[in-house]
Amino acid sequence: MIPEDVRRPPRAAARTRVARVTDSSTRPLAVFDLDNTLADTAHRQHFLEGRPREWDAFFAAAPQDPPLAEGVALAVESARECEVVYLTGRPERCRQDTLAWLADHGLPAGRVYMRRNADRRPARFTKLEILRRLGRDREVRVLVDDDELVCDDAERAGFTVVRARWAGRSAALEDAQEREGRT
């Protein structure tokens, strides 16, 4: 049997191959976290150090996050071969600020998956749930995240992980991610 591409006129075959390569629905996914992976949250950590934690102020300060050069460079590089998507523990109410921040810092366009406003499960549960859903229909080439628990669970589930260790660690943020399910 002759392969279908061979039976077509050469121009039609070339057009078909180009369409397949550039069709974003067939490209693998590169999944990026935001806080302390692409965005430096150090300037707003103090909102999480006291009791009660100042969540509204913490998220209101997110538009002023400086970008983390290592994470941004990796996202831009990944966009050459993958469709870049963003998976964050930020609540849905932060969507407009988040989209503006991504655009303002030259990050690749991509879908943004956020936590429902009332969802207080730890990030390792919410993110793994979304990763598995994404992986049903597409190859997830890599997850890039700073949360060690998220990374551990993703690796155990069979995902390739890059641990974003280029931002300073914050015990308050790590505790909030695990105990309060807020980011």
N, C-alpha and C positions, 0 to 999 in steps of 0.2 A: 504494500500500500504506500502511495506517495504522500508524504506529509502535506497538509493543506497549504502551508506557506510556499512550498515549491510549485504547486499548481497555479498559484496566483501570479498575475503579472508582477514583476519586481517592484514597481512603485507602490502597489497596493500592499505588498508584504512589508515593505519598509514603513509605510504609514501605520500599519497595525502594530509593529514592534515598538515604534515611538509612542503610540497611544498607551500601550501597556506599561512602558517604563515611566511615563509621566503621570499616569493615573494615580492620584494619591490614595485611592481605596485599595491599591495593591502594594503600596510601599510599606515596609515594616514601620512599626511605631518606636519612637524614642520618647520616653515618658519622663518628664522633669517635675520635681517638686519645686516650690518657690522659696519659702522662708529658709534662709541659711544654705540654700543651694544656688539660687539665682539672685536673691535679694538679701542684703546684709541687715539683719534685724537688731544688731547690737545697740543702736541708739534708742530702741524702744523696749528693751528687756526690763528696764526698771519698773515698768508697769505691772510686771508679773511677780516681782519680788516681795511685795507686801501682801497682807490679807485684809480685806478681800482683794483678789487680783482685779486690776483695772482693765478688763477686756475691751470695753468700748474705746478707751484711749489707746490701747495697744494696737487695735486694728485701724483706728483713725490715723495713726502715725505711719502706716504702711506706705502711703504714696511717697514719703520722703526717704524710703530705703535706698541706699546706694546699691548699684549692681555689684555682684561679685564677678570679677573678670574671668576667673577660671570657669565658673558655671556658664556664663554667657558665651564664652568662646566654645565650650563643648556643645551647647545648644545650636549655635550657628553652624559648627562643623557637622553635627548630626543631621541637620536639615538637608545636607547634600545628598544623603542616601535614604533618609527616613522622613516620615511625617512626624513632626514634633507636636506632642500634646502635653498639657500641663495638668498635674494632679496635686492638688493642695488640700491641706486641712483647714484652710480659711473657710469661714462660713459664706454661704451664697450671698448674703447681704453686702459682701465686699467685692462683688463681681465687677462693677463699673470701675472702681479704683484699680483693681487688679489688671483689667484689660488695658486701661490707660497706662499703667506702669510698664507692662510688657511692650506696648507700642512705643512709649517714650524712650525705652532703652534698647530699641532695635532688635528685639528678640523675634524669632520666626513666628509667623502667624500660626495659630493652632487652636484646637478645641481646649477649653479649660474645664476641668472636672473639679467641683467644689463640694464641700460638706453641706448638707442641708442645715439650715439655721438652728434647728433644735436637736441635731444629732450630736450626742456627747460621747460616742464610742471612741476608744483610742484610735489614733491614726493608723496603727498597724492593722486594725480590722477594716476600717473604711477604705483604706487605700488598696489593701489586698483584694477586697471585694470588687473594686473597680478594675484593678489589673486583670483579674480572672475574667471579668466580663469582656474587657478589651481583647484578651487573648483567645477568646472563643472564635472570633472572626478574623483576626489579624495576628501576624507575628509581632510580638513585643520584643524588639531587639535589645532594649536596655531600659532599666529604671535608674534614674539618678536622684538620690535622696540623701539627706543628712541624718535622718533618724535611724539610729542603729537597730531599733526594734522592728521598724518597717523593713529595713534592708535584710535583717535576719529572716523574717517571715517570708519575704519575697524570694529569697534564695532557697529556702526550704520548699517553696512551692514551684521551684524550677525556673524562676526568672533570672536573667543576667542582671547584675546590679553593679553600679558604680557608686561607691560611698563618697558623698560630698564632704570631705574633711577640710575644706579650705576656709571655712568660717570659724570663728571662735565658738567654743561650746558654751552653752548656757544651761546650768542645772535647773533654773526656774522654767525655762522653755521645755526641757526634756520632761520634767515632772508634769507640766501642764498638758503636754501631748499625751502622756500615758494616763494620768489620773483624771483629767478634766475633759479630755477630748475636745479641745477648743482650737487647735491648730495642727 
